[in-house]
Amino acid sequence: MLISSACICALVHTSNGLLECSPEDLSILGFTFKIPFPWKQQILSSKSIELHFYFPKERVSLFLDPHEYTLQIEKQNAYNMLIRLETSSSSYRQHAHELILQITQYTDMRSHMDMAEISSHLVGYPSDAESVFASSIREQMDNWLSAIHPDASWNQISANTALSFMNPALLNAYLHLPAQIFPEPYSSFSHPLMQHIKVLYFGSMICPHLVPDADILLRAFRKALCENLHPVLTLPPVTPGNFDRITDIIGHLLGNLPSRQEISINDWGLLSYIQANFPDAEIELGPLLNRVPRDVRIAYLHRPAACSSLHADFWIHALNEMGIRRASAQCHEQTETPLDLPFSLFLPFYHMNSALQCTLRNAVLFGNRGAESDNTQNCTFPCKSYAFLYPSFLHMIGKYNTLWGFDGNSLSNGSYVQSLMGNSCDRIVLQLF
Amino acid sequence: MMKITAGLGHVDDYPAYIHAGADEVFCGYVPDSWYEKYGMDSPLNRREVRYAHAQIGGRNELLVLRSMIDDLGAPAILTMNALSYLPEQYPIITDIVGQCFSDGFSEFIVADPALLYYLNSQIPDIRVHLSGESFTMNPEALSLFDFPTVKRIIFHRHLSVSEIRKCILSAKHCSEFEAFVLNERCHFHGALCASVHCDELSPICRLPYLLGSLSSDASWSTRKMDQDPEVFSSTGCGLCALYDLDHSGITHLKIVGRGNSPENMIRDIQMVKKATTCCEYASSREDFQKAVKSILQYPCSNNCYYSQDKKRHD
């Protein structure tokens, strides 16, 4: 059986050092592996072979002494020799048999089952539940929000609360409300977080079309400042076709406000632009630039706590030199090592993936999410009227050009949030749509 | 003529790909020490699967590949293109890169800006191909990471040809520019994708969904794209845009395919080779598109990359 290098490795100990070899044609009697010509003598007179078998949940190591195996040149071509190892080691046979069985089973599953069924077999994923949807987007959102019951540990959390106004309708509503009154869904959201509102995020971290025009943003910033609230401009990834519009907005806003405004960026190019033109601006590294796997199903894989490049000292130092003093993280149902620099924690919706050629717009306009389209053309905002509905058990939604997970636990379980905050989180960003 | 870079999943396929017309290959190499420590939980590159032949094998196969390159001359670029790594992994990756250097491999595809920064400071002789998934999608972002070690910029296919041109014009150190031409399937942007891609679970983009109204209780299915990887260009094709890509400054064309069958890859390489030859002799875009449609043996899939530029020309 032909086998991939991720399943087994043979470390051949020679007098010239160790050569890591990938077994190919694996059987319970032995396997083949290629060697380059210069290694021929060394391999054929090897001192021992250490085998690493990689199973899904464990690695098994096995040592073979020279008397336990034979090596023969099976064939050669212009580039390598193919060596066949044969062994009568019972341990080898046992593990090889197990590995072959596993691979055969997986191959059979791939040819007879769809991925949901395979996931069910391998990790207990509830494939049957993929056919169960809420009856509507509205019902799905109501179900999520009504299941939130903040526990007593929330009273121990003392970070400032920020409200996100990514939905343009929320921002427009905010502009017409009296001071310190916020639009739905925030106004009826009963949660300890609502006692500490100090910051408002205006703009969009995901889509340039959702960044409001400069005059609207200016009104929003001024209103927030009058209300003793701290406004933050949040900006998305930007392609060249949209870059000028966004930089015009930045220029207009910062040109008409006191200099030390805060901007949450999700684009390296905008960082470069802001550094060059507005060196006094305070910059927050947005959530999209803190890249860890975030997947609603990740619990099925039992992976260790997530950690990104933002935990690396050299990178934090480099970011400091780029003018970045704070970053962002997201609650996403998986434990994540808290950052060491000041950061904002976004919840309960977390970003999973985004499309530059908006999948929602493509689905609405062309009936096909994967249609190729122009991401710079004027958008008619079908996201105001539509969203992608996913099976209920997944706790995810396709809103705007993005697939989001919903971590309801983050709004109920204060201890869980505290574990993600560590010592450096000073702000919780509440993102409701 | 633009060169073809093809994804290599198995070292044995290298000669066939080069003879089919590829000028270069890219492949993953994950040493055993990485699997020993991290398994599949923290992948070194973007192929996180155990059972498919998505990486070349151990160091033995890296050395065999080196001998093939010495004979046939087409280089191999190694992928170290996960979006992010654990802090402890940066020096480990540097050691791996150092070992690869001593085996004759000095060019790497990198997607994590932190890794680019780290390698730039540790291995000045490295030559980096900056992945389209590095989150550098405009000229200003590229300028932030425009290190002398960056030899090539790979553009994500969701940029239009005119946007690619803008980026190329602004590049200072870099002299090579790569664009996707076949088989990159995903609707979502790789730099913005946090989904797992493993043996046990399908990617998030393959999960079932309905389109729902926000103002009523209606929801309905939408058409899923027919994507049969066995069918030429079914998962996406940019061949009609080659003339424009060539004139925008693109030097290399990427055929995605690690994990695809060698037969399909050879077919794809041969088609792209024919198309680049047409491009070489075409006097206009229309001339080229007419020529390429006449030489393609397969029906058009209508899954067109760079179609936003096409619409503008139309």
Boltz contact constraints between the chains, C-beta under 6 A:
constraints:
  - contact:
      token1: [A, 4]
      token2: [B, 53]
      max_distance: 6.0
  - contact:
      token1: [A, 5]
      token2: [B, 55]
      max_distance: 6.0
  - contact:
      token1: [A, 5]
      token2: [B, 57]
      max_distance: 6.0
  - contact:
      token1: [A, 5]
      token2: [B, 58]
      max_distance: 6.0
  - contact:
      token1: [A, 6]
      token2: [B, 50]
      max_distance: 6.0
  - contact:
      token1: [A, 9]
      token2: [B, 32]
      max_distance: 6.0
  - contact:
      token1: [A, 9]
      token2: [B, 58]
      max_distance: 6.0
  - contact:
      token1: [A, 19]
      token2: [B, 60]
      max_distance: 6.0
  - contact:
      token1: [A, 20]
      token2: [B, 32]
      max_distance: 6.0
  - contact:
      token1: [A, 20]
      token2: [B, 58]
      max_distance: 6.0
  - contact:
      token1: [A, 20]
      token2: [B, 59]
      max_distance: 6.0
  - contact:
      token1: [A, 21]
      token2: [B, 58]
      max_distance: 6.0
  - contact:
      token1: [A, 21]
      token2: [B, 60]
      max_distance: 6.0
  - contact:
      token1: [A, 22]
      token2: [B, 57]
      max_distance: 6.0
  - contact:
      token1: [A, 22]
      token2: [B, 58]
      max_distance: 6.0
  - contact:
      token1: [A, 22]
      token2: [B, 61]
      max_distance: 6.0
  - contact:
      token1: [A, 34]
      token2: [B, 60]
      max_distance: 6.0
  - contact:
      token1: [A, 34]
      token2: [B, 64]
      max_distance: 6.0
  - contact:
      token1: [A, 35]
      token2: [B, 60]
      max_distance: 6.0
  - contact:
      token1: [A, 36]
      token2: [B, 63]
      max_distance: 6.0
  - contact:
      token1: [A, 36]
      token2: [B, 64]
      max_distance: 6.0
  - contact:
      token1: [A, 36]
      token2: [B, 67]
      max_distance: 6.0
  - contact:
      token1: [A, 54]
      token2: [B, 35]
      max_distance: 6.0
  - contact:
      token1: [A, 79]
      token2: [B, 64]
      max_distance: 6.0
  - contact:
      token1: [A, 79]
      token2: [B, 67]
      max_distance: 6.0
  - contact:
      token1: [A, 79]
      token2: [B, 68]
      max_distance: 6.0
  - contact:
      token1: [A, 80]
      token2: [B, 64]
      max_distance: 6.0
  - contact:
      token1: [A, 106]
      token2: [B, 51]
      max_distance: 6.0
  - contact:
      token1: [A, 115]
      token2: [B, 202]
      max_distance: 6.0
  - contact:
      token1: [A, 119]
      token2: [B, 200]
      max_distance: 6.0
  - contact:
      token1: [A, 119]
      token2: [B, 201]
      max_distance: 6.0
  - contact:
      token1: [A, 122]
      token2: [B, 200]
      max_distance: 6.0
  - contact:
      token1: [A, 123]
      token2: [B, 200]
      max_distance: 6.0
  - contact:
      token1: [A, 130]
      token2: [B, 208]
      max_distance: 6.0
  - contact:
      token1: [A, 135]
      token2: [B, 217]
      max_distance: 6.0
  - contact:
      token1: [A, 136]
      token2: [B, 217]
      max_distance: 6.0
  - contact:
      token1: [A, 137]
      token2: [B, 212]
      max_distance: 6.0
  - contact:
      token1: [A, 137]
      token2: [B, 214]
      max_distance: 6.0
  - contact:
      token1: [A, 238]
      token2: [B, 138]
      max_distance: 6.0
  - contact:
      token1: [A, 239]
      token2: [B, 137]
      max_distance: 6.0
  - contact:
      token1: [A, 239]
      token2: [B, 159]
      max_distance: 6.0
  - contact:
      token1: [A, 239]
      token2: [B, 163]
      max_distance: 6.0
  - contact:
      token1: [A, 240]
      token2: [B, 138]
      max_distance: 6.0
  - contact:
      token1: [A, 240]
      token2: [B, 163]
      max_distance: 6.0
  - contact:
      token1: [A, 240]
      token2: [B, 166]
      max_distance: 6.0
  - contact:
      token1: [A, 241]
      token2: [B, 163]
      max_distance: 6.0
  - contact:
      token1: [A, 243]
      token2: [B, 138]
      max_distance: 6.0
  - contact:
      token1: [A, 268]
      token2: [B, 141]
      max_distance: 6.0
  - contact:
      token1: [A, 268]
      token2: [B, 144]
      max_distance: 6.0
  - contact:
      token1: [A, 269]
      token2: [B, 138]
      max_distance: 6.0
  - contact:
      token1: [A, 269]
      token2: [B, 140]
      max_distance: 6.0
  - contact:
      token1: [A, 269]
      token2: [B, 141]
      max_distance: 6.0
  - contact:
      token1: [A, 272]
      token2: [B, 140]
      max_distance: 6.0
  - contact:
      token1: [A, 272]
      token2: [B, 143]
      max_distance: 6.0
  - contact:
      token1: [A, 272]
      token2: [B, 144]
      max_distance: 6.0
  - contact:
      token1: [A, 273]
      token2: [B, 140]
      max_distance: 6.0
  - contact:
      token1: [A, 291]
      token2: [B, 83]
      max_distance: 6.0
  - contact:
      token1: [A, 291]
      token2: [B, 84]
      max_distance: 6.0
  - contact:
      token1: [A, 293]
      token2: [B, 194]
      max_distance: 6.0
  - contact:
      token1: [A, 293]
      token2: [B, 196]
      max_distance: 6.0
  - contact:
      token1: [A, 294]
      token2: [B, 194]
      max_distance: 6.0
  - contact:
      token1: [A, 295]
      token2: [B, 195]
      max_distance: 6.0
  - contact:
      token1: [A, 295]
      token2: [B, 196]
      max_distance: 6.0
  - contact:
      token1: [A, 297]
      token2: [B, 201]
      max_distance: 6.0
  - contact:
      token1: [A, 303]
      token2: [B, 41]
      max_distance: 6.0
  - contact:
      token1: [A, 307]
      token2: [B, 86]
      max_distance: 6.0
  - contact:
      token1: [A, 308]
      token2: [B, 84]
      max_distance: 6.0
  - contact:
      token1: [A, 309]
      token2: [B, 84]
      max_distance: 6.0
  - contact:
      token1: [A, 309]
      token2: [B, 114]
      max_distance: 6.0
  - contact:
      token1: [A, 311]
      token2: [B, 87]
      max_distance: 6.0
  - contact:
      token1: [A, 312]
      token2: [B, 87]
      max_distance: 6.0
  - contact:
      token1: [A, 315]
      token2: [B, 114]
      max_distance: 6.0
  - contact:
      token1: [A, 318]
      token2: [B, 117]
      max_distance: 6.0
  - contact:
      token1: [A, 352]
      token2: [B, 194]
      max_distance: 6.0
  - contact:
      token1: [A, 352]
      token2: [B, 204]
      max_distance: 6.0
  - contact:
      token1: [A, 353]
      token2: [B, 188]
      max_distance: 6.0
  - contact:
      token1: [A, 353]
      token2: [B, 192]
      max_distance: 6.0
  - contact:
      token1: [A, 353]
      token2: [B, 193]
      max_distance: 6.0
  - contact:
      token1: [A, 353]
      token2: [B, 195]
      max_distance: 6.0
  - contact:
      token1: [A, 354]
      token2: [B, 192]
      max_distance: 6.0
  - contact:
      token1: [A, 355]
      token2: [B, 187]
      max_distance: 6.0
  - contact:
      token1: [A, 355]
      token2: [B, 188]
      max_distance: 6.0
  - contact:
      token1: [A, 356]
      token2: [B, 158]
      max_distance: 6.0
  - contact:
      token1: [A, 356]
      token2: [B, 189]
      max_distance: 6.0
  - contact:
      token1: [A, 357]
      token2: [B, 158]
      max_distance: 6.0
  - contact:
      token1: [A, 359]
      token2: [B, 187]
      max_distance: 6.0
  - contact:
      token1: [A, 363]
      token2: [B, 211]
      max_distance: 6.0
  - contact:
      token1: [A, 363]
      token2: [B, 222]
      max_distance: 6.0
  - contact:
      token1: [A, 367]
      token2: [B, 222]
      max_distance: 6.0
  - contact:
      token1: [A, 367]
      token2: [B, 223]
      max_distance: 6.0
  - contact:
      token1: [A, 368]
      token2: [B, 223]
      max_distance: 6.0
  - contact:
      token1: [A, 369]
      token2: [B, 187]
      max_distance: 6.0
  - contact:
      token1: [A, 370]
      token2: [B, 187]
      max_distance: 6.0
  - contact:
      token1: [A, 370]
      token2: [B, 225]
      max_distance: 6.0
  - contact:
      token1: [A, 372]
      token2: [B, 304]
      max_distance: 6.0
  - contact:
      token1: [A, 372]
      token2: [B, 307]
      max_distance: 6.0
  - contact:
      token1: [A, 374]
      token2: [B, 308]
      max_distance: 6.0
  - contact:
      token1: [A, 385]
      token2: [B, 214]
      max_distance: 6.0
  - contact:
      token1: [A, 386]
      token2: [B, 211]
      max_distance: 6.0
  - contact:
      token1: [A, 387]
      token2: [B, 212]
      max_distance: 6.0
  - contact:
      token1: [A, 388]
      token2: [B, 209]
      max_distance: 6.0
  - contact:
      token1: [A, 389]
      token2: [B, 210]
      max_distance: 6.0
  - contact:
      token1: [A, 389]
      token2: [B, 212]
      max_distance: 6.0
  - contact:
      token1: [A, 389]
      token2: [B, 219]
      max_distance: 6.0
  - contact:
      token1: [A, 390]
      token2: [B, 209]
      max_distance: 6.0
  - contact:
      token1: [A, 403]
      token2: [B, 204]
      max_distance: 6.0
